[in-house]
Amino acid sequence: MTIAEAAAILNCKTVCGADKMDRPVSSACGADLMSDVLTFVKENCLLLTGMVNAHVVRTAEMLDVPCIVLVRGKVPTQDMIELAEQTGVTLLTCEYTLYEACGRLYQNGLPPCK
Amino acid sequence: MSSGYKESFSIVAGDFASAGEVSARIKSILRMIGIDPAIIRRVSIAAYEAELNMIIHSFGGEMTLKIDSGSIHIDCVDTGPGIEDIEMAMKEGFSTASPDIQMMGFGAGMGLPNIKKNSDEMEIRSDPGGTHLHLKFNIV
């Protein structure tokens, strides 16, 4: 699945990285605890989170995570947007809860990180 | 593949806002040199965890990246206060991080175990005067 396809499933708004929506994602994970994300997330994984701070983007950068989806209508901070632009991470927002956003992607065939 | 590269970066205690800048710099150097992306990813994760540890727990110090023909080395040297119980710090879930840090999504006690998992060799020495963490990643 591409980032664009995942974004369509979740009715996402694109905050930045609109020009990089054709990148593939091979799995997804939902987490607010970046300590956990750092231990199990694989490259090309889409990260869904309700945590809003620039360290979420930094964590994605280290893990080669190409896309972050902020759930439940969360609004990214300015430093988060700037770091996402600088590092090439696509930043999206959606209105679904973390549970429902994960469920919708899973239902459409995007597997968990293993 | 260049050999004999060495660069040191200063880590400021408590400067959580800039956490990850040094690791991002290390990642970009390794990319520029043309290191295998899978190895870069492991180095980046370990460096980021180590950088967070130094910012959260230490009085500050230096992170040094060394690259030779067969391996990448990262040395984290701080000026204290040391890790009281390294055996406990190596246990997943053991944390002495403040609630503020945990509110930001970190400090869950996964750092050192994750550093060990991502490196090929890890050595840690610590006393109240400081901690020295040495990490080695094989390139070939």
gemmi code that builds the backbone of each chain (N, CA, C; Angstrom):
import gemmi

chains = {
    "A": [
        ("MET", (0.840, -1.191, 0.000), (0.000, 0.000, 0.000), (0.884, 1.253, 0.000)),
        ("THR", (0.431, 2.305, -0.684), (1.203, 3.557, -0.644), (0.661, 4.455, 0.477)),
        ("ILE", (1.427, 5.492, 0.786), (0.964, 6.461, 1.785), (-0.364, 7.080, 1.309)),
        ("ALA", (-0.450, 7.360, 0.023), (-1.677, 7.974, -0.530), (-2.886, 7.069, -0.312)),
        ("GLU", (-2.715, 5.759, -0.509), (-3.829, 4.817, -0.310), (-4.244, 4.771, 1.156)),
        ("ALA", (-3.245, 4.754, 2.057), (-3.549, 4.758, 3.497), (-4.276, 6.049, 3.870)),
        ("ALA", (-3.810, 7.164, 3.303), (-4.415, 8.471, 3.588), (-5.879, 8.504, 3.134)),
        ("ALA", (-6.162, 7.867, 1.999), (-7.539, 7.844, 1.479), (-8.442, 7.015, 2.394)),
        ("ILE", (-7.924, 5.888, 2.893), (-8.705, 5.021, 3.792), (-9.084, 5.782, 5.076)),
        ("LEU", (-8.161, 6.629, 5.542), (-8.378, 7.326, 6.816), (-8.909, 8.761, 6.629)),
        ("ASN", (-9.237, 9.133, 5.390), (-9.692, 10.511, 5.096), (-8.744, 11.548, 5.708)),
        ("CYS", (-7.464, 11.338, 5.471), (-6.451, 12.198, 6.099), (-6.355, 13.572, 5.447)),
        ("LYS", (-5.937, 14.532, 6.276), (-5.485, 15.821, 5.750), (-3.959, 15.754, 5.713)),
        ("THR", (-3.383, 16.299, 4.654), (-1.923, 16.282, 4.544), (-1.352, 17.579, 5.109)),
        ("VAL", (-0.468, 17.427, 6.086), (0.180, 18.612, 6.673), (1.449, 18.942, 5.896)),
        ("CYS", (2.277, 17.941, 5.652), (3.446, 18.148, 4.800), (3.894, 16.826, 4.188)),
        ("GLY", (4.640, 16.930, 3.110), (5.105, 15.735, 2.392), (4.132, 15.286, 1.322)),
        ("ALA", (3.303, 16.223, 0.829), (2.301, 15.880, -0.192), (2.947, 15.342, -1.466)),
        ("ASP", (4.194, 15.719, -1.696), (4.894, 15.275, -2.906), (5.520, 13.887, -2.741)),
        ("LYS", (5.358, 13.289, -1.557), (5.987, 11.980, -1.315), (4.951, 10.923, -0.933)),
        ("MET", (3.735, 11.106, -1.442), (2.632, 10.218, -1.069), (2.676, 8.869, -1.792)),
        ("ASP", (3.534, 8.755, -2.803), (3.581, 7.489, -3.557), (4.552, 6.483, -2.940)),
        ("ARG", (5.146, 6.833, -1.803), (6.076, 5.884, -1.158), (5.294, 4.711, -0.558)),
        ("PRO", (5.870, 3.499, -0.635), (5.154, 2.347, -0.088), (5.287, 2.243, 1.434)),
        ("VAL", (4.234, 1.748, 2.078), (4.316, 1.356, 3.491), (3.960, -0.133, 3.561)),
        ("SER", (4.776, -0.893, 4.280), (4.565, -2.342, 4.296), (3.903, -2.824, 5.582)),
        ("SER", (3.789, -1.930, 6.568), (3.133, -2.294, 7.833), (2.733, -1.007, 8.547)),
        ("ALA", (2.028, -1.170, 9.668), (1.650, 0.002, 10.463), (1.702, -0.342, 11.939)),
        ("CYS", (1.841, 0.700, 12.770), (1.735, 0.475, 14.214), (1.077, 1.687, 14.851)),
        ("GLY", (0.371, 1.464, 15.936), (-0.266, 2.547, 16.678), (0.341, 2.609, 18.057)),
        ("ALA", (0.948, 3.734, 18.428), (1.589, 3.844, 19.737), (1.819, 5.299, 20.112)),
        ("ASP", (1.742, 5.576, 21.403), (2.089, 6.908, 21.908), (3.448, 6.888, 22.592)),
        ("LEU", (3.898, 5.694, 22.935), (5.157, 5.566, 23.680), (6.310, 5.380, 22.692)),
        ("MET", (7.090, 6.459, 22.486), (8.181, 6.389, 21.513), (9.265, 5.397, 21.944)),
        ("SER", (9.418, 5.202, 23.254), (10.357, 4.184, 23.760), (10.006, 2.819, 23.174)),
        ("ASP", (8.713, 2.529, 23.098), (8.257, 1.256, 22.526), (8.487, 1.234, 21.021)),
        ("VAL", (8.121, 2.358, 20.383), (8.257, 2.461, 18.926), (9.706, 2.179, 18.517)),
        ("LEU", (10.643, 2.700, 19.296), (12.066, 2.509, 18.986), (12.509, 1.051, 19.097)),
        ("THR", (11.752, 0.253, 19.829), (12.189, -1.140, 20.023), (11.625, -2.115, 18.988)),
        ("PHE", (10.510, -1.789, 18.338), (9.955, -2.832, 17.463), (9.559, -2.396, 16.063)),
        ("VAL", (9.565, -1.099, 15.794), (9.083, -0.652, 14.474), (10.125, -0.894, 13.383)),
        ("LYS", (9.642, -1.440, 12.292), (10.509, -1.734, 11.146), (10.485, -0.562, 10.153)),
        ("GLU", (11.432, -0.580, 9.205), (11.444, 0.470, 8.195), (10.194, 0.352, 7.315)),
        ("ASN", (9.823, 1.454, 6.694), (8.633, 1.522, 5.823), (7.333, 1.212, 6.567)),
        ("CYS", (7.353, 1.435, 7.876), (6.142, 1.246, 8.684), (5.453, 2.607, 8.826)),
        ("LEU", (4.146, 2.610, 8.786), (3.380, 3.839, 8.997), (3.074, 3.944, 10.491)),
        ("LEU", (3.377, 5.090, 11.077), (3.182, 5.268, 12.517), (1.928, 6.095, 12.790)),
        ("LEU", (0.986, 5.495, 13.524), (-0.212, 6.227, 13.958), (-0.033, 6.557, 15.428)),
        ("THR", (-0.270, 7.812, 15.793), (-0.053, 8.190, 17.183), (-0.929, 9.374, 17.598)),
        ("GLY", (-1.149, 9.476, 18.885), (-1.840, 10.638, 19.444), (-0.849, 11.549, 20.155)),
        ("MET", (0.429, 11.175, 20.107), (1.480, 11.971, 20.760), (1.899, 13.098, 19.823)),
        ("VAL", (1.852, 14.318, 20.325), (2.185, 15.461, 19.473), (3.397, 16.197, 20.038)),
        ("ASN", (4.562, 15.900, 19.521), (5.768, 16.698, 19.776), (6.821, 16.343, 18.723)),
        ("ALA", (7.832, 17.193, 18.613), (8.827, 17.032, 17.535), (9.609, 15.720, 17.665)),
        ("HIS", (9.654, 15.158, 18.875), (10.416, 13.918, 19.067), (9.769, 12.726, 18.361)),
        ("VAL", (8.477, 12.847, 18.094), (7.795, 11.802, 17.321), (8.399, 11.767, 15.906)),
        ("VAL", (8.631, 12.957, 15.341), (9.223, 13.039, 13.997), (10.671, 12.552, 14.033)),
        ("ARG", (11.394, 12.950, 15.074), (12.802, 12.531, 15.198), (12.881, 11.003, 15.294)),
        ("THR", (11.957, 10.426, 16.049), (11.917, 8.966, 16.188), (11.651, 8.318, 14.825)),
        ("ALA", (10.701, 8.892, 14.081), (10.390, 8.367, 12.746), (11.608, 8.448, 11.834)),
        ("GLU", (12.322, 9.552, 11.923), (13.519, 9.741, 11.088), (14.552, 8.642, 11.370)),
        ("MET", (14.789, 8.355, 12.640), (15.795, 7.352, 13.009), (15.412, 5.959, 12.514)),
        ("LEU", (14.099, 5.697, 12.491), (13.613, 4.353, 12.159), (13.313, 4.169, 10.668)),
        ("ASP", (13.554, 5.217, 9.858), (13.175, 5.195, 8.442), (11.673, 4.958, 8.270)),
        ("VAL", (10.902, 5.577, 9.159), (9.432, 5.571, 9.046), (9.044, 6.729, 8.116)),
        ("PRO", (8.400, 6.451, 6.978), (8.167, 7.522, 6.003), (6.959, 8.406, 6.299)),
        ("CYS", (6.065, 7.943, 7.195), (4.808, 8.672, 7.380), (4.271, 8.555, 8.809)),
        ("ILE", (3.821, 9.686, 9.345), (3.177, 9.723, 10.663), (1.737, 10.185, 10.463)),
        ("VAL", (0.783, 9.485, 11.079), (-0.616, 9.932, 11.073), (-0.995, 10.309, 12.501)),
        ("LEU", (-1.350, 11.569, 12.707), (-1.852, 12.008, 14.011), (-3.345, 11.738, 14.051)),
        ("VAL", (-3.781, 11.030, 15.083), (-5.179, 10.602, 15.148), (-6.033, 11.585, 15.948)),
        ("ARG", (-7.322, 11.336, 15.925), (-8.315, 12.066, 16.739), (-8.220, 13.591, 16.568)),
        ("GLY", (-7.920, 14.010, 15.319), (-7.918, 15.430, 14.991), (-6.847, 16.252, 15.674)),
        ("LYS", (-5.779, 15.591, 16.119), (-4.692, 16.320, 16.806), (-4.014, 17.281, 15.831)),
        ("VAL", (-3.616, 18.413, 16.362), (-2.975, 19.439, 15.533), (-1.468, 19.432, 15.809)),
        ("PRO", (-0.652, 19.245, 14.752), (0.797, 19.204, 14.984), (1.350, 20.563, 15.394)),
        ("THR", (2.398, 20.538, 16.202), (3.058, 21.782, 16.606), (3.918, 22.297, 15.446)),
        ("GLN", (4.261, 23.572, 15.494), (5.062, 24.170, 14.419), (6.436, 23.489, 14.316)),
        ("ASP", (7.062, 23.189, 15.458), (8.399, 22.558, 15.393), (8.314, 21.145, 14.813)),
        ("MET", (7.170, 20.509, 15.043), (6.943, 19.171, 14.475), (6.844, 19.256, 12.943)),
        ("ILE", (6.100, 20.248, 12.462), (5.929, 20.439, 11.016), (7.281, 20.770, 10.361)),
        ("GLU", (8.017, 21.667, 11.010), (9.319, 22.064, 10.448), (10.269, 20.883, 10.357)),
        ("LEU", (10.307, 20.056, 11.418), (11.213, 18.895, 11.403), (10.765, 17.862, 10.369)),
        ("ALA", (9.455, 17.699, 10.214), (8.942, 16.756, 9.210), (9.323, 17.222, 7.801)),
        ("GLU", (9.218, 18.525, 7.560), (9.599, 19.068, 6.241), (11.083, 18.859, 5.990)),
        ("GLN", (11.865, 19.124, 7.024), (13.328, 19.029, 6.927), (13.796, 17.579, 6.716)),
        ("THR", (13.115, 16.633, 7.341), (13.577, 15.242, 7.301), (12.859, 14.408, 6.228)),
        ("GLY", (11.852, 14.989, 5.588), (11.156, 14.270, 4.517), (10.120, 13.273, 5.010)),
        ("VAL", (9.694, 13.429, 6.265), (8.638, 12.559, 6.796), (7.282, 13.169, 6.411)),
        ("THR", (6.417, 12.358, 5.823), (5.073, 12.838, 5.484), (4.225, 12.876, 6.757)),
        ("LEU", (3.594, 14.013, 6.998), (2.808, 14.199, 8.222), (1.337, 14.375, 7.850)),
        ("LEU", (0.496, 13.466, 8.357), (-0.939, 13.490, 8.064), (-1.727, 13.593, 9.361)),
        ("THR", (-2.976, 14.047, 9.265), (-3.865, 14.000, 10.428), (-5.173, 13.331, 10.004)),
        ("CYS", (-5.826, 12.676, 10.949), (-7.149, 12.111, 10.667), (-8.051, 12.284, 11.891)),
        ("GLU", (-9.341, 12.138, 11.689), (-10.297, 12.363, 12.780), (-10.580, 11.093, 13.580)),
        ("TYR", (-10.227, 9.927, 13.039), (-10.506, 8.670, 13.738), (-9.690, 8.550, 15.031)),
        ("THR", (-10.182, 7.756, 15.974), (-9.381, 7.429, 17.158), (-8.250, 6.497, 16.732)),
        ("LEU", (-7.282, 6.332, 17.604), (-6.142, 5.458, 17.290), (-6.646, 4.049, 16.985)),
        ("TYR", (-7.572, 3.580, 17.795), (-8.118, 2.221, 17.633), (-8.793, 2.052, 16.273)),
        ("GLU", (-9.660, 3.014, 15.932), (-10.395, 2.871, 14.672), (-9.489, 3.066, 13.455)),
        ("ALA", (-8.555, 4.002, 13.552), (-7.626, 4.229, 12.427), (-6.813, 2.959, 12.158)),
        ("CYS", (-6.306, 2.332, 13.222), (-5.540, 1.089, 13.068), (-6.445, 0.006, 12.465)),
        ("GLY", (-7.668, -0.086, 12.984), (-8.607, -1.108, 12.519), (-8.913, -0.967, 11.038)),
        ("ARG", (-9.122, 0.257, 10.596), (-9.446, 0.492, 9.184), (-8.277, 0.103, 8.271)),
        ("LEU", (-7.063, 0.421, 8.689), (-5.897, 0.050, 7.864), (-5.710, -1.470, 7.858)),
        ("TYR", (-5.899, -2.080, 9.006), (-5.754, -3.547, 9.121), (-6.782, -4.250, 8.231)),
        ("GLN", (-8.005, -3.742, 8.292), (-9.102, -4.295, 7.498), (-8.804, -4.192, 5.989)),
        ("ASN", (-8.036, -3.188, 5.628), (-7.688, -2.994, 4.217), (-6.369, -3.665, 3.842)),
        ("GLY", (-5.874, -4.513, 4.728), (-4.738, -5.360, 4.366), (-3.364, -4.884, 4.788)),
        ("LEU", (-3.287, -3.787, 5.541), (-1.968, -3.349, 6.000), (-1.626, -4.083, 7.307)),
        ("PRO", (-0.584, -4.924, 7.285), (-0.298, -5.772, 8.446), (0.445, -5.038, 9.566)),
        ("PRO", (0.477, -5.631, 10.760), (1.246, -5.018, 11.853), (2.746, -5.225, 11.665)),
        ("CYS", (3.536, -4.458, 12.402), (4.997, -4.661, 12.440), (5.292, -5.958, 13.155)),
        ("LYS", (6.146, -6.784, 12.563), (6.501, -8.024, 13.271), (7.997, -8.180, 13.307)),
    ],
    "B": [
        ("MET", (34.480, 3.873, 0.374), (34.471, 3.775, 1.840), (35.710, 4.468, 2.401)),
        ("SER", (35.530, 5.563, 3.094), (36.686, 6.239, 3.678), (37.072, 5.545, 4.975)),
        ("SER", (38.294, 5.754, 5.420), (38.703, 5.116, 6.672), (39.282, 6.167, 7.598)),
        ("GLY", (39.255, 5.859, 8.892), (39.845, 6.744, 9.869), (39.041, 7.991, 10.172)),
        ("TYR", (37.741, 7.978, 9.893), (36.893, 9.136, 10.188), (36.631, 9.218, 11.687)),
        ("LYS", (36.695, 10.438, 12.206), (36.375, 10.625, 13.624), (35.785, 12.009, 13.842)),
        ("GLU", (34.674, 12.061, 14.580), (34.083, 13.359, 14.913), (33.379, 13.275, 16.264)),
        ("SER", (33.550, 14.310, 17.051), (32.906, 14.344, 18.370), (31.816, 15.415, 18.419)),
        ("PHE", (30.789, 15.116, 19.186), (29.640, 16.025, 19.317), (29.344, 16.229, 20.796)),
        ("SER", (29.067, 17.474, 21.140), (28.761, 17.797, 22.529), (27.286, 17.502, 22.837)),
        ("ILE", (27.041, 16.928, 24.011), (25.666, 16.653, 24.450), (25.402, 17.457, 25.724)),
        ("VAL", (24.360, 18.293, 25.672), (24.062, 19.167, 26.807), (22.978, 18.540, 27.683)),
        ("ALA", (23.273, 18.434, 28.978), (22.319, 17.849, 29.924), (21.009, 18.631, 29.932)),
        ("GLY", (19.905, 17.916, 29.901), (18.588, 18.542, 30.039), (18.057, 19.226, 28.798)),
        ("ASP", (18.855, 19.264, 27.723), (18.422, 19.962, 26.503), (17.555, 19.024, 25.654)),
        ("PHE", (16.386, 18.699, 26.200), (15.526, 17.698, 25.550), (15.035, 18.177, 24.182)),
        ("ALA", (14.894, 19.489, 24.023), (14.397, 20.038, 22.750), (15.304, 19.655, 21.581)),
        ("SER", (16.603, 19.563, 21.837), (17.516, 19.259, 20.726), (17.852, 17.769, 20.648)),
        ("ALA", (17.200, 16.962, 21.463), (17.487, 15.512, 21.465), (17.283, 14.922, 20.078)),
        ("GLY", (18.289, 14.242, 19.597), (18.206, 13.611, 18.285), (19.012, 14.341, 17.224)),
        ("GLU", (19.426, 15.573, 17.522), (20.178, 16.327, 16.507), (21.521, 15.676, 16.212)),
        ("VAL", (22.188, 15.206, 17.270), (23.497, 14.550, 17.075), (23.305, 13.225, 16.325)),
        ("SER", (22.301, 12.465, 16.711), (22.045, 11.176, 16.043), (21.680, 11.392, 14.573)),
        ("ALA", (20.934, 12.468, 14.301), (20.572, 12.777, 12.911), (21.826, 13.134, 12.105)),
        ("ARG", (22.743, 13.849, 12.756), (24.008, 14.221, 12.099), (24.827, 12.949, 11.799)),
        ("ILE", (24.879, 12.045, 12.787), (25.606, 10.783, 12.597), (24.985, 10.003, 11.440)),
        ("LYS", (23.659, 9.964, 11.420), (22.960, 9.247, 10.348), (23.327, 9.835, 8.983)),
        ("SER", (23.367, 11.147, 8.899), (23.660, 11.773, 7.601), (25.118, 11.530, 7.184)),
        ("ILE", (26.032, 11.485, 8.144), (27.444, 11.177, 7.817), (27.548, 9.754, 7.266)),
        ("LEU", (26.887, 8.810, 7.922), (26.956, 7.408, 7.482), (26.341, 7.240, 6.090)),
        ("ARG", (25.274, 7.999, 5.827), (24.636, 7.968, 4.498), (25.595, 8.493, 3.438)),
        ("MET", (26.257, 9.605, 3.784), (27.182, 10.257, 2.847), (28.328, 9.311, 2.487)),
        ("ILE", (28.782, 8.560, 3.476), (29.894, 7.627, 3.255), (29.432, 6.415, 2.438)),
        ("GLY", (28.141, 6.134, 2.485), (27.610, 5.022, 1.697), (27.521, 3.707, 2.449)),
        ("ILE", (27.332, 3.801, 3.774), (27.160, 2.597, 4.599), (25.798, 1.954, 4.266)),
        ("ASP", (25.743, 0.639, 4.372), (24.506, -0.139, 4.136), (23.342, 0.442, 4.979)),
        ("PRO", (22.192, 0.731, 4.340), (21.063, 1.340, 5.064), (20.601, 0.543, 6.293)),
        ("ALA", (20.683, -0.784, 6.237), (20.247, -1.597, 7.392), (21.175, -1.355, 8.590)),
        ("ILE", (22.474, -1.169, 8.307), (23.429, -0.888, 9.390), (23.209, 0.543, 9.903)),
        ("ILE", (22.989, 1.481, 8.972), (22.735, 2.885, 9.376), (21.539, 2.947, 10.323)),
        ("ARG", (20.527, 2.166, 10.016), (19.314, 2.181, 10.835), (19.618, 1.712, 12.265)),
        ("ARG", (20.399, 0.631, 12.374), (20.752, 0.114, 13.713), (21.600, 1.133, 14.487)),
        ("VAL", (22.573, 1.740, 13.796), (23.426, 2.750, 14.446), (22.571, 3.937, 14.893)),
        ("SER", (21.651, 4.373, 14.028), (20.813, 5.542, 14.327), (19.944, 5.302, 15.560)),
        ("ILE", (19.330, 4.118, 15.626), (18.469, 3.795, 16.772), (19.292, 3.785, 18.062)),
        ("ALA", (20.443, 3.095, 18.025), (21.295, 3.000, 19.226), (21.818, 4.383, 19.622)),
        ("ALA", (22.244, 5.170, 18.627), (22.782, 6.513, 18.916), (21.700, 7.399, 19.522)),
        ("TYR", (20.490, 7.322, 18.984), (19.374, 8.138, 19.482), (19.028, 7.764, 20.920)),
        ("GLU", (18.966, 6.475, 21.190), (18.694, 6.017, 22.570), (19.803, 6.514, 23.518)),
        ("ALA", (21.052, 6.410, 23.059), (22.181, 6.820, 23.907), (22.166, 8.340, 24.121)),
        ("GLU", (21.840, 9.073, 23.054), (21.773, 10.536, 23.158), (20.672, 10.956, 24.144)),
        ("LEU", (19.501, 10.308, 24.029), (18.402, 10.588, 24.965), (18.842, 10.305, 26.401)),
        ("ASN", (19.521, 9.161, 26.597), (19.990, 8.806, 27.937), (20.904, 9.883, 28.506)),
        ("MET", (21.846, 10.357, 27.667), (22.799, 11.377, 28.154), (22.082, 12.667, 28.509)),
        ("ILE", (21.108, 13.069, 27.679), (20.374, 14.321, 27.929), (19.495, 14.195, 29.178)),
        ("ILE", (18.828, 13.045, 29.311), (17.885, 12.860, 30.415), (18.607, 12.597, 31.745)),
        ("HIS", (19.635, 11.743, 31.703), (20.191, 11.236, 32.962), (21.556, 11.802, 33.361)),
        ("SER", (22.339, 12.322, 32.395), (23.722, 12.670, 32.750), (23.896, 14.178, 32.958)),
        ("PHE", (25.104, 14.539, 33.378), (25.460, 15.961, 33.506), (25.955, 16.507, 32.173)),
        ("GLY", (25.836, 15.711, 31.123), (26.312, 16.117, 29.798), (27.648, 15.480, 29.473)),
        ("GLY", (28.027, 15.556, 28.218), (29.282, 14.938, 27.805), (29.474, 14.997, 26.308)),
        ("GLU", (30.100, 13.953, 25.790), (30.438, 13.930, 24.371), (30.110, 12.591, 23.748)),
        ("MET", (29.625, 12.664, 22.516), (29.411, 11.444, 21.749), (30.401, 11.491, 20.581)),
        ("THR", (31.169, 10.429, 20.422), (32.175, 10.392, 19.363), (31.875, 9.262, 18.381)),
        ("LEU", (31.895, 9.635, 17.104), (31.702, 8.653, 16.030), (33.059, 8.355, 15.418)),
        ("LYS", (33.403, 7.058, 15.344), (34.651, 6.661, 14.686), (34.307, 5.606, 13.642)),
        ("ILE", (34.885, 5.755, 12.485), (34.643, 4.764, 11.429), (35.986, 4.292, 10.891)),
        ("ASP", (36.175, 2.976, 10.880), (37.359, 2.435, 10.206), (36.885, 1.474, 9.120)),
        ("SER", (37.802, 0.754, 8.528), (37.422, -0.034, 7.347), (36.434, -1.157, 7.669)),
        ("GLY", (36.430, -1.647, 8.904), (35.562, -2.782, 9.206), (34.437, -2.506, 10.182)),
        ("SER", (34.467, -1.338, 10.819), (33.450, -1.123, 11.852), (33.181, 0.352, 12.141)),
        ("ILE", (32.028, 0.553, 12.768), (31.621, 1.882, 13.236), (31.626, 1.819, 14.768)),
        ("HIS", (32.199, 2.835, 15.379), (32.230, 2.886, 16.854), (31.537, 4.159, 17.322)),
        ("ILE", (30.749, 4.018, 18.383), (30.174, 5.198, 19.029), (30.561, 5.155, 20.504)),
        ("ASP", (31.204, 6.225, 20.952), (31.599, 6.338, 22.357), (30.830, 7.479, 23.000)),
        ("CYS", (30.113, 7.156, 24.075), (29.377, 8.173, 24.819), (30.054, 8.323, 26.168)),
        ("VAL", (30.608, 9.486, 26.410), (31.321, 9.725, 27.667), (30.700, 10.925, 28.349)),
        ("ASP", (30.206, 10.715, 29.569), (29.637, 11.853, 30.298), (30.373, 12.070, 31.611)),
        ("THR", (29.993, 13.136, 32.303), (30.730, 13.535, 33.508), (29.968, 13.177, 34.798)),
        ("GLY", (29.051, 12.275, 34.720), (28.324, 11.822, 35.898), (26.831, 12.022, 35.740)),
        ("PRO", (26.059, 11.597, 36.704), (26.431, 11.085, 38.030), (26.652, 9.568, 38.073)),
        ("GLY", (26.665, 8.929, 36.920), (26.866, 7.472, 36.891), (25.561, 6.715, 37.023)),
        ("ILE", (25.604, 5.457, 36.601), (24.427, 4.587, 36.709), (24.611, 3.763, 37.981)),
        ("GLU", (23.677, 3.926, 38.889), (23.832, 3.291, 40.201), (23.887, 1.770, 40.091)),
        ("ASP", (22.983, 1.206, 39.288), (22.891, -0.251, 39.185), (22.729, -0.629, 37.708)),
        ("ILE", (23.843, -0.955, 37.067), (23.815, -1.225, 35.616), (22.931, -2.441, 35.318)),
        ("GLU", (22.998, -3.437, 36.191), (22.203, -4.656, 35.975), (20.701, -4.319, 35.921)),
        ("MET", (20.263, -3.444, 36.832), (18.852, -3.019, 36.836), (18.542, -2.177, 35.594)),
        ("ALA", (19.489, -1.291, 35.226), (19.276, -0.410, 34.056), (19.152, -1.217, 32.764)),
        ("MET", (19.736, -2.412, 32.750), (19.665, -3.275, 31.567), (18.339, -4.024, 31.478)),
        ("LYS", (17.554, -3.977, 32.562), (16.273, -4.692, 32.560), (15.210, -3.870, 31.861)),
        ("GLU", (14.470, -4.504, 30.936), (13.404, -3.803, 30.223), (12.335, -3.338, 31.209)),
        ("GLY", (11.990, -2.076, 31.134), (10.931, -1.543, 31.989), (11.444, -0.830, 33.223)),
        ("PHE", (12.743, -1.008, 33.550), (13.290, -0.296, 34.710), (13.676, 1.113, 34.273)),
        ("SER", (13.124, 2.125, 34.930), (13.410, 3.500, 34.526), (13.520, 4.412, 35.733)),
        ("THR", (14.425, 5.390, 35.618), (14.513, 6.432, 36.645), (14.173, 7.798, 36.041)),
        ("ALA", (13.581, 7.780, 34.826), (13.234, 9.043, 34.150), (12.077, 9.736, 34.860)),
        ("SER", (12.039, 11.065, 34.763), (11.006, 11.856, 35.438), (9.663, 11.732, 34.702)),
        ("PRO", (8.548, 12.020, 35.396), (7.231, 11.991, 34.738), (7.172, 12.920, 33.525)),
        ("ASP", (7.898, 14.066, 33.569), (7.918, 14.997, 32.427), (8.414, 14.314, 31.160)),
        ("ILE", (9.480, 13.555, 31.309), (10.076, 12.849, 30.168), (9.107, 11.756, 29.695)),
        ("GLN", (8.469, 11.093, 30.648), (7.542, 10.015, 30.287), (6.306, 10.570, 29.574)),
        ("MET", (5.914, 11.804, 29.938), (4.787, 12.457, 29.252), (5.096, 12.730, 27.780)),
        ("MET", (6.392, 12.842, 27.471), (6.812, 13.102, 26.081), (6.918, 11.804, 25.283)),
        ("GLY", (6.702, 10.667, 25.946), (6.721, 9.382, 25.248), (8.023, 8.621, 25.384)),
        ("PHE", (8.873, 9.055, 26.327), (10.174, 8.388, 26.507), (10.337, 7.955, 27.966)),
        ("GLY", (11.505, 7.382, 28.264), (11.801, 7.022, 29.649), (11.020, 5.822, 30.127)),
        ("ALA", (10.790, 4.852, 29.227), (10.040, 3.660, 29.607), (10.957, 2.519, 30.044)),
        ("GLY", (12.246, 2.814, 30.128), (13.173, 1.780, 30.584), (13.520, 0.765, 29.501)),
        ("MET", (13.492, 1.212, 28.256), (13.815, 0.311, 27.150), (15.137, 0.690, 26.487)),
        ("GLY", (15.735, 1.790, 26.884), (16.887, 2.357, 26.185), (18.099, 1.447, 26.108)),
        ("LEU", (18.673, 1.108, 27.259), (19.891, 0.278, 27.241), (19.661, -1.096, 26.612)),
        ("PRO", (18.554, -1.785, 26.942), (18.324, -3.081, 26.267), (18.224, -2.925, 24.742)),
        ("ASN", (17.618, -1.804, 24.294), (17.478, -1.582, 22.849), (18.815, -1.235, 22.198)),
        ("ILE", (19.661, -0.534, 22.942), (21.006, -0.222, 22.435), (21.778, -1.531, 22.252)),
        ("LYS", (21.672, -2.411, 23.231), (22.373, -3.710, 23.159), (21.866, -4.520, 21.960)),
        ("LYS", (20.544, -4.500, 21.772), (19.928, -5.264, 20.684), (20.408, -4.787, 19.312)),
        ("ASN", (20.610, -3.481, 19.178), (20.952, -2.921, 17.865), (22.447, -2.858, 17.567)),
        ("SER", (23.290, -3.075, 18.596), (24.736, -3.004, 18.368), (25.319, -4.408, 18.297)),
        ("ASP", (26.512, -4.520, 17.709), (27.183, -5.830, 17.671), (27.972, -6.067, 18.949)),
        ("GLU", (28.490, -4.986, 19.536), (29.176, -5.091, 20.829), (28.819, -3.879, 21.656)),
        ("MET", (28.605, -4.109, 22.942), (28.306, -2.989, 23.838), (29.085, -3.172, 25.131)),
        ("GLU", (29.802, -2.123, 25.524), (30.514, -2.144, 26.808), (30.075, -0.916, 27.582)),
        ("ILE", (29.861, -1.102, 28.867), (29.458, 0.051, 29.674), (30.220, 0.029, 30.997)),
        ("ARG", (30.827, 1.175, 31.297), (31.518, 1.344, 32.575), (30.959, 2.594, 33.223)),
        ("SER", (30.692, 2.518, 34.509), (30.068, 3.671, 35.152), (30.474, 3.791, 36.611)),
        ("ASP", (30.741, 4.997, 37.031), (30.917, 5.312, 38.449), (30.396, 6.741, 38.637)),
        ("PRO", (30.346, 7.237, 39.863), (29.756, 8.574, 40.062), (30.441, 9.677, 39.252)),
        ("GLY", (31.680, 9.443, 38.805), (32.400, 10.447, 38.010), (31.993, 10.451, 36.552)),
        ("GLY", (31.240, 9.434, 36.132), (30.798, 9.409, 34.739), (30.568, 8.011, 34.203)),
        ("THR", (29.939, 7.993, 33.033), (29.642, 6.726, 32.362), (30.314, 6.733, 30.993)),
        ("HIS", (30.865, 5.594, 30.618), (31.432, 5.432, 29.271), (30.722, 4.251, 28.613)),
        ("LEU", (29.992, 4.567, 27.556), (29.293, 3.536, 26.784), (30.009, 3.415, 25.448)),
        ("HIS", (30.477, 2.213, 25.157), (31.137, 1.980, 23.865), (30.296, 1.016, 23.035)),
        ("LEU", (30.017, 1.424, 21.803), (29.225, 0.582, 20.900), (30.019, 0.308, 19.641)),
        ("LYS", (29.939, -0.940, 19.192), (30.612, -1.293, 17.942), (29.597, -1.930, 16.993)),
        ("PHE", (29.695, -1.528, 15.743), (28.823, -2.070, 14.685), (29.732, -2.574, 13.576)),
        ("ASN", (29.610, -3.828, 13.218), (30.435, -4.369, 12.144), (29.886, -3.925, 10.799)),
        ("ILE", (30.785, -3.477, 9.943), (30.348, -3.044, 8.602), (30.358, -4.232, 7.650)),
        ("VAL", (31.334, -5.111, 7.851), (31.425, -6.277, 6.956), (31.223, -7.563, 7.738)),
    ],
}
model = gemmi.Model(1)
for chain_id, residues in chains.items():
    chain = gemmi.Chain(chain_id)
    for i, (resn, *xyz) in enumerate(residues, 1):
        res = gemmi.Residue()
        res.name, res.seqid = resn, gemmi.SeqId(i, " ")
        for name, pos in zip(("N", "CA", "C"), xyz):
            atom = gemmi.Atom()
            atom.name, atom.element = name, gemmi.Element(name[0])
            atom.pos, atom.b_iso = gemmi.Position(*pos), 0.0
            res.add_atom(atom)
        chain.add_residue(res)
    model.add_chain(chain)
structure = gemmi.Structure()
structure.add_model(model)
structure.setup_entities()
